[in-house]
Amino acid sequence: MALLDQIWQRLTPAAIRPVPAFMTDFLSAWGFRAVCVAFKYRVFDSLAVSPKTPAVLAEETGTHAGGMALLLDALDCLGYVRKRDGRYENTPMVERLRETISLGIPYFEKIAFRDWEHLETQLKDGRGVRPVWFGGDWKIFQDGMVSLARMNIDEVLRKVKVGRSARRLLDLGGGHGLYSIAFCRRYRRLDAVVFDVPQVEKIVTRTVAEHGMQDRVKFRGGDFFVDELDPSDVTLLFNLIHSKSEEDNLEMIRRVADSLAPGGTAVLLDQFPSPKLGKVGYAYGSLMALSMFSAAGQRTYQPDEVSGWFTKVGLTDVKFLPIRSAPGNALVVGRKEG
Ligand SMILES: C[S@@+](CC[C@H](N)C(=O)[O-])C[C@H]1O[C@@H](n2cnc3c(N)ncnc32)[C@H](O)[C@@H]1O
């Protein structure tokens, strides 16, 4: 939102008319593409080492000096770099973003541009064209998930309180395993099982080893609609429901409720197309719905729909907790009577 913020701040009230509003949307697409290209050429990584002229950066990145100068000017307007005495440096915003975002850039670019190349046809057909993430795009997907997790993980840990008696965490469709690792670090008595499709095992095992958590975070491969779920005190369902139908989601949450110990907690994280999440959050939840329609023929769900599923399977104390650090995201938490 750096681009939008900047543009709206600079607009005078008289300029808030349909054409500037439309142009802001157009510019946000252009601006985002420019930012992605800068990440790909490692412009921000290079500027983090020292401020540089366009010519030096062009030589370092193997790009055209004139083109690089124009890219840097565009990034200056967008608030990502600033120019001082002919050299460019990162703004503090970029310094804070770099670690969170860099890994996920191919993912964000793919879902914004490549996946929507066929949106017209998909809208006509009424379904997504193909499962897009397997094969060559598998790593892009997993890296994107890591990037998204980094955006919200601190706030998720602050908002989800795990009881002192909890020992077992089940991370359903846990992918990279970072949430399991973070929860186990925070709660010393907790052990975790990351349950996901067998293709993910290598990534999880490597990530867990990098964090030195092999003793406490294990992987189990399978299909959570078919295989018996490990009994648990806390179950995470993070970023799962937006790629599944209402019926499948209800079935998944019912299976989770059945496998929870009495007094256990189910914690769901997803994107919601709801005004409760503010303007940017509402926009993200709604555009994410269209993205999931395009990718999987599915959508995002309203807070009440998800809370309703929790209640229907017998979970109580159901709460909707917005995640402010990652707009559009929120938790739904429910407890099994114990
Ligand atoms: C969008 S990713 C979310 C990863 C992680 N939970 C997160 O929030 O970053 C969804 C994950 O669920 C897994 N998944 C989807 N359906 C599954 C199923 N039926 N059984 C096991 N895993 C499944 C996918 O393989 C993928 O790793």
The ligand as an ORCA input file, in Angstrom:
! r2SCAN-3c Opt
* xyz 0 1
  C      -2.063    -22.685      1.552
  S      -1.035    -23.887      2.221
  C      -0.911    -23.385      3.891
  C       0.372    -23.804      4.575
  C       0.462    -23.344      6.044
  N      -0.632    -23.905      6.825
  C       0.434    -21.847      6.120
  O      -0.574    -21.284      6.538
  O       1.426    -21.207      5.750
  C      -2.128    -25.273      2.317
  C      -1.413    -26.561      2.701
  O      -2.405    -27.559      2.954
  C      -1.989    -28.773      2.379
  N      -3.198    -29.578      2.104
  C      -4.267    -29.223      1.359
  N      -5.186    -30.216      1.327
  C      -4.674    -31.236      2.068
  C      -5.144    -32.524      2.420
  N      -6.332    -32.983      1.986
  N      -4.368    -33.305      3.223
  C      -3.163    -32.865      3.651
  N      -2.665    -31.621      3.348
  C      -3.408    -30.824      2.566
  C      -1.217    -28.343      1.121
  O      -0.336    -29.345      0.680
  C      -0.513    -27.070      1.609
  O       0.765    -27.341      2.134
*
